[in-house]
Structures are given as structure tokens and as C-alpha cells.
Amino acid sequence: MTETASTADIFAALDHALAKRRDADPATSYTAALYAGGTPKISAKITEEAAEVVDAAGEDDTAHLVHEVADLWFHCMVLLQARGQDVSAVQDELARRFGVSGHDEKAARPSGNSASRD
């Protein structure tokens, strides 16, 4: 059975589907196979997908770029689920940062957190 969701609630629907896949058979579910491989396997896939986003960004094909970003976001959502989180944690963090200068937000981080943001 194929699950569908409207664009308005796609992240919530995807989170729900990803949570269900955690208990699926890795032999029959790609997502379950990612979970079975743990953080190293999921992280390797994110690295691969991020490189594909960068490659697509250098092309004139915007549809290809969107496709690759969707792949990257999907795999990031798998990682969040593997760590017991969902997209709402990222939404909350983005909401916290909204309206705050990137320079100010970075300066307010504890030292040792070198993650950057534009």
C-alpha cells in the first residue's frame, strides 16, 4: 500500500512513515536497512546526497536540484528518527533562529560549536 500526503503535511506524514519503518524488515525496506546500518550508514548516505546536491547546483536543471535536495532532506529525516527526533525539532530550531541575524546567532553559540550558518 502506498502512503500519500498533501504538500501541507508532507513532513509530518514522512516522519510518521519513517517511524513505522524502524520496525520493518531491512531485507524488504530501504529505510529499515538504513536504520539497521546505524548512524555510520545513514551518515554515509547523507554525505553522498549532499555531494549530489552540490553537483546539481552547478547545472541549469532546477528540477534535478530539487530532486537531489529532497533526497538529502529525506536522509536527514531518517537520521533524526534514528536519534529519536523528528522534523519538529528542526522546525523549532529554525523558529528560534527566525529574525535573528546569522552573525548574532553564531556569536551567541557556546565556544566549541563551530557549525556555521549563512
C-alpha positions as CSV (number, residue, x, y, z in Angstrom):
1,M,0.0,0.0,0.0
2,T,1.4,3.4,-1.0
3,E,1.0,6.2,1.5
4,T,0.2,9.7,0.2
5,A,0.2,13.1,1.8
6,S,-0.5,16.6,0.7
7,T,2.3,19.1,0.5
8,A,0.9,20.9,3.5
9,D,1.6,18.0,5.9
10,I,4.3,16.1,4.0
11,F,6.9,16.4,6.7
12,A,4.6,15.1,9.4
13,A,3.4,12.3,7.2
14,L,7.0,11.4,6.3
15,D,8.0,11.4,10.0
16,H,5.1,9.0,10.7
17,A,6.2,6.7,7.9
18,L,9.8,6.8,8.9
19,A,8.9,5.9,12.5
20,K,6.9,2.9,11.2
21,R,9.9,1.7,9.1
22,R,12.1,1.4,12.1
23,D,10.3,-1.9,12.9
24,A,10.3,-3.1,9.3
25,D,12.4,-5.9,7.8
26,P,15.7,-4.5,6.5
27,A,15.5,-7.1,3.7
28,T,12.3,-5.5,2.3
29,S,12.6,-1.9,3.4
30,Y,15.3,0.5,2.2
31,T,14.7,2.8,5.2
32,A,14.8,-0.2,7.7
33,A,18.1,-1.2,6.1
34,L,19.4,2.3,6.8
35,Y,18.3,2.1,10.4
36,A,19.9,-1.3,10.7
37,G,23.2,0.2,9.5
38,G,23.1,2.7,12.2
39,T,24.5,6.2,12.2
40,P,27.5,5.3,10.1
41,K,25.4,4.0,7.2
42,I,22.9,6.9,7.4
43,S,25.7,9.5,7.6
44,A,27.4,8.0,4.6
45,K,24.2,8.3,2.6
46,I,23.8,11.9,3.7
47,T,27.4,12.7,2.6
48,E,26.6,11.1,-0.8
49,E,23.3,13.0,-1.2
50,A,25.0,16.3,-0.1
51,A,27.6,15.9,-2.9
52,E,24.8,15.2,-5.4
53,V,23.1,18.5,-4.3
54,V,26.3,20.4,-4.9
55,D,26.7,18.8,-8.3
56,A,23.1,19.5,-9.2
57,A,23.6,23.1,-8.1
58,G,26.2,23.6,-10.8
59,E,23.7,22.5,-13.5
60,D,20.9,24.5,-15.2
61,D,18.3,21.8,-14.4
62,T,16.4,23.2,-11.4
63,A,14.2,20.1,-11.3
64,H,17.3,18.0,-10.8
65,L,18.4,20.2,-7.9
66,V,15.0,20.0,-6.2
67,H,15.1,16.2,-6.6
68,E,18.5,15.9,-5.0
69,V,17.6,18.3,-2.1
70,A,14.5,16.1,-1.5
71,D,16.8,13.1,-1.3
72,L,19.1,14.9,1.1
73,W,16.2,16.1,3.4
74,F,14.8,12.5,3.4
75,H,18.0,11.0,4.6
76,C,18.5,13.8,7.2
77,M,15.0,12.9,8.5
78,V,16.0,9.3,8.7
79,L,19.0,10.3,10.8
80,L,16.7,12.4,13.1
81,Q,14.4,9.4,13.6
82,A,17.3,7.2,14.3
83,R,18.3,9.6,17.1
84,G,14.8,9.7,18.5
85,Q,13.9,13.1,17.0
86,D,11.6,14.2,14.2
87,V,11.3,17.2,11.9
88,S,9.6,19.3,14.6
89,A,12.9,19.6,16.4
90,V,14.4,21.2,13.3
91,Q,11.3,23.4,12.8
92,D,11.6,24.5,16.4
93,E,15.3,25.3,16.0
94,L,14.6,27.3,12.8
95,A,11.7,29.1,14.5
96,R,14.1,30.0,17.4
97,R,16.6,31.5,14.9
98,F,14.0,33.3,12.7
99,G,14.5,37.0,12.7
100,V,17.9,36.7,14.3
101,S,21.0,37.8,12.3
102,G,23.1,34.9,11.3
103,H,26.1,36.7,12.7
104,D,24.4,37.3,16.0
105,E,23.2,33.7,16.3
106,K,26.7,32.4,15.6
107,A,28.2,34.7,18.1
108,A,25.8,33.5,20.8
109,R,26.8,29.9,20.4
110,P,28.9,28.3,23.1
111,S,32.6,28.1,22.1
112,G,33.4,24.8,20.5
113,N,30.3,24.7,18.4
114,S,31.8,25.6,15.0
115,A,28.8,24.9,12.9
116,S,28.3,27.7,10.5
117,R,25.2,29.3,9.0
118,D,24.7,31.9,6.4
